[in-house]
Amino acid sequence: MKNDVDVIKDVLIVGIFVGFAYYVSRRYSQKKQRERELRETLHFQLF
């Protein structure tokens, strides 16, 4: 029984870590996309 609890705890910890890493990478890519779009609109407004 103790072994089952350890496995469940390990799976939860890995799941939380993966979710956090996905959240951080998603926010980073959205931020980069917004910066890219801003740069393009500024470029088209200037030229």
N, C-alpha and C positions, 0 to 999 in steps of 0.2 A: 504494500500500500504506500509506503514512504517513497518507493521508487517512482510510482505513478505520479505522485504529487510533484516530485522533482522534475519529471519530464514535462508536465503541464506548465510548471513555472518557467522552465527553460524555453518552451515554445512561446509563452506569452512575452517573455523578455525579448526574444528574437523578433517577434511580431511587432512589438512596440518600437524597437530599433529600426526595423525596415520601414514602418509607417512614418517615423520621424525623418528618415533619410529621404523618402519619397516626397514628403512635404517640403523639405528644404530644397531639394533639386527642382521641384515644380515651381516654387516661388522664385528661385534664381532664374529659371528659363523664362518665366513670365516677365520678370523685371528686365531681362535682356531684350525680350521681344518688344516691350514698351519703349525702351530706349532706342531700339532700331527704328521703330515706326516714327518716333518723335524726330529722329535724325533725318529720316526720309522726307517727312512733311516739311521740315525746316529747309531741307535742300531744295525741294520743289517750289517753296515759296520764294526762295532767294533767286532761283534761276528760271 
